[in-house]
């Protein structure tokens, strides 16, 4: 490869905007959306839970945005290049970008944001661990130098992962208590206007947004409606036009989808790629036996769960990586629904009807029904399942203290196996106290080495080979029982156009959205 | 005694059916009520063998109601027995000995009475982790105080009777007197109360299960109503039938309680007018 250069040129950008122009985006209009639950804060540099990212992603921006295929798109950086050895990343910032208070956005803000987030954002800290230094040769250039090549680096600049923070507001203050946290100031297409706690959050159009002609929408109201049934009703009665993924119970989705002028999409979650599985305790009990774990995979009818519990949304997971994640391979051992095979494996495993404790995920109806279905699948092949009822804190405690045999969960994967997959399988991540690490206690030196090598291998083809190998070994060993790649459908009125265009969907979607008159 | 009371007879008839279903139903429906037998959301009477349709996962609603009868009646009965086991001795001791013992026991009882019983039951189940044992225990703990107060009142009035005084004079022990002389005569109002308590216990069990605090391994009516609640607009039958089951069994127990009250009340039993 000659000079390796990833350049999303302005030409491509023009193609995108002319494509939109052909459909004729109209300026103006107000969008009413649901936000569930009410975010604790909109300062995304300090708080990163789901609803915060969803609202704040339209106020703040990252250096890059990501397509549904997770290819980088220009954000606050208009172009970027990577040195041949994969260690130096140079970003050119967009010209004329300003903060909502009128101050210009410069490379100094980028440098400040990196320092800010290292203090406040655990995931950003992890993502930046290979960063050696970051410099700003001039006002609109930022150069990141890494200690060694780190393939996932190009994937860490999304607004929820590395939002740009205004230096002139936060420098020299106590970040957590800065009063500006209540009136967030970003560079994004929408400006924070007001927040009536318990009722709504109102954002208005940023008239001097750095992308000319955007945004089209004048105002966004994010409505806080605590009850799931009431959220469905709010949509039906026309009070809201946008139900972001996860804001209504799954059982309501088919009914709402059938309403007139209603569009449903499962897209817009590719970056997060929520992946669900059953933690299987690899340390003790029947689940410590690999044959028993494989039997579980054959015993569970995942297609039926997808069709009945998730109304056909999502995909049956084939292994540790979601299919939208980089270096995903489907060339792994297959586990189709086959109760007879499961029974045979149980016999080989020497299972004699010991009680197996199963923890459902206490996130509402869907998850409860799903657990009941899986329990039935397991009982059908002769596994003696004892379902334990818990609430969220109880679930967290039991899972992070390893007090379970089988436990439902789902986690985000953040586009790259080094960012969101390896953590659940490498032995260095075995530690009590977190429900997000290697909770199952799987330990395999070969896997440890593959994930360690994969993170820093260069170029991409080398990484691909390593991760293909890792996926194969994991799927053979079944450290956890992968269930589904989840999809949280976004339900909108069809006249709301172009809302979901990137890999994080509604989280930064209002920049491109418009309303058909 | 109950024969002369038509509404009591109706109650008894319904309860007999419910008990028969609970005991013999599983013989007719040998498969688990959790089994997915058909496609989900099948309306009633559309498929032979599924008279009440299927729920959100394609499980037979009829089978759920039959297995649910076991859980509801069992929880109702056992938790009532348990609260009688707490309330009767406490009330008897308080009423018989009086004085400081009475004061102490009654303040203790009032302590439980002042806490809203359903809230207390929720807390207890949540702490002990939802299971059939914790549900029975929680219901027993919140429902014994009325028993204790009732028994205490009865004992207070009975211990001044001449036959009790005579027993004291002949030197019998206190425990013997309570057991042989007083309690048998205090029992009829307790029986009436107990039948109503079974009804309340069934309601409590259903409410707990409705809130998702039931035993996740046992099918119960409250669970069915709770699970069907979110889809009531698509599939009314999932909630309505178990709801009717709860209504009928609680109604039956109330009718029986009233019938028993009429029958066991000596003044009414002699053919007096009902107050």
Interface residues (C-beta under 8 A of the other chain):
Chain A: X228 X229 X249 X251 X252 X255 X304 X308 X309 X360 X365 X368 X369 X371 X372 X373 X375 X376 X379 X386 X387 X388 X389 X390 X391 X394
Chain B: X32 X34 X35 X36 X40 X56 X57 X58 X126 X129 X130 X131 X212 X213 X214 X215 X216 X217 X227 X230 X231 X233 X234
